[in-house]
Amino acid sequence: MFSVGRKLTVLASLLLPCQGIARADAPATTMFRADAAHLGVYASPAPSLRSVRWRFHTGGSIISSPAVSGGIVYVGSNDGNLYAVRQSDGTRVWQYPTGGEVTSSPAVAGKSVYFASTDGYVYAVAARTGTLRWRFKTAGERRFTAPGIHGIKPPNQMMADPFDMFISSPAVDAQTVYIGSGDRNVYALDARTGRERWRFATGDVVHATPAVAGGRVYVGSWDRYFYALDAATGAVRWKFQTGDDQKIHNQIGIQGSASVADGIVYFGCRDSHLYALDARDGALRWKHDDFGSWVIATPAIYSGIVYFTTSDEHKFFALDAANGRSIFTDTYGTFAYSSPSMAAGVAYFGTFDGSLYAVDARNGKVLAVFQTDGARNYRAAHVNKHGDLDLSAFFSSNTLDGINAGIAHIFALGSIVGAPAIANGVLYVGSADGTLYAIN
């Protein structure tokens, strides 16, 4: 169980980077989960979460995960802009407007920043000035849709999934941008020109971010399949089928992204499992049952251990990467999509009640808990006797309008949906109340 107290003295002993944290072959690019393999490991001292260095306010919720490069923090906002913010003091350098929400997380490679918007375009802009280099038009974005999804009334009405909150983010490797789309395709684009190199059509929405390793692209779709594609041609090398739910379409689809390490691909699924597959042929190595709880987070891989959060189960897991054996389990007060980020032996992740946790990666001990401004102001009024978020206070109607209103109400707590980025002992993370935080 999580301790409510802050164990900052323990965390202080971990402030120096762990030996071997930075891989010798680490790419020069920065993106969602730090690199194209999505390991989620940052070569940085561990932030203590003692204080806020600065805040930057946008005009919409921040679902996007930030990227830090060259003294600038890049992040998207639901106000339709990609922002470039000075790393040292949080002042705006530039912003680039799009025609939709920017729930995609930016990737920085060379002198360009790549990202997508719900307006259906993939963008490349100059990293220093925000000047448009190119944009690529997909067939358009949309959410996963199904009749009476999650048991929402009326049961026969086609509904866009209110919990499908982010779109695919670019992974950049070998001068190629790989990205999924709500138009069901996975695209490979020339990073310099935006020219399409290939596309691969799946059976449904692709909002997972591709992982790239060993000449292959690994990505899941809402069609229930997880695919391994040839990075050069888009040809299918293998595919793996996950679970189904044709009754209320709740336990179906791959919303989150994969990570790849030591010849194994790890990914979570809405069928309530975390899967470990052989990267060569897609054979199942092991799977972890989360008993009805979605696994949206991209797993972090660190020192032979897989770390991930869950939604309704309210648990943070550490499993042996080779066999799925439990190392430790922690609990928190509400659901989480946030992918854990690792720095100097500490795991960091957020939850929908506006809490940001720092956990000792060796034993699961909670070292610190930071709360967003919204959580500090409003969370206490919405918890039950166990200290957990009382969801009945938010979701009073089992209709689509009622669910959307409930999510908006929860977002006012400063929900942390995206993954933190960490650099030079400072953690950067966005919140659903529109604030980008730099936390010491």
URTA-V435265 format. One record per helix or strand. SS is the DSSP state (hx for helix, st for strand). FROM is the first residue (numbers start at 1). TO is the last residue. If there is no record, write none. Layout:
ss->[SS | SS]
from->[FROM | FROM]
to->[TO | TO]
This chain:
ss->[hx | st | st | st | st | st | st | st | st | st | st | st | st | hx | st | st | st | st | st | st | st | st | st | st | st | st | st | st | st | st | st | st | st | st | st | st | hx | st | st | hx | st | hx | st | st | st]
from->[8 | 30 | 41 | 52 | 67 | 72 | 81 | 92 | 107 | 112 | 121 | 132 | 145 | 149 | 153 | 158 | 171 | 176 | 185 | 196 | 211 | 216 | 225 | 236 | 259 | 264 | 273 | 284 | 300 | 305 | 315 | 326 | 341 | 346 | 355 | 366 | 373 | 383 | 389 | 391 | 399 | 400 | 421 | 426 | 435]
to->[12 | 30 | 41 | 57 | 69 | 76 | 86 | 97 | 109 | 116 | 126 | 137 | 147 | 151 | 153 | 160 | 173 | 180 | 190 | 201 | 213 | 220 | 230 | 241 | 261 | 269 | 278 | 289 | 302 | 309 | 320 | 331 | 343 | 350 | 360 | 371 | 382 | 383 | 389 | 393 | 399 | 411 | 423 | 430 | 439]
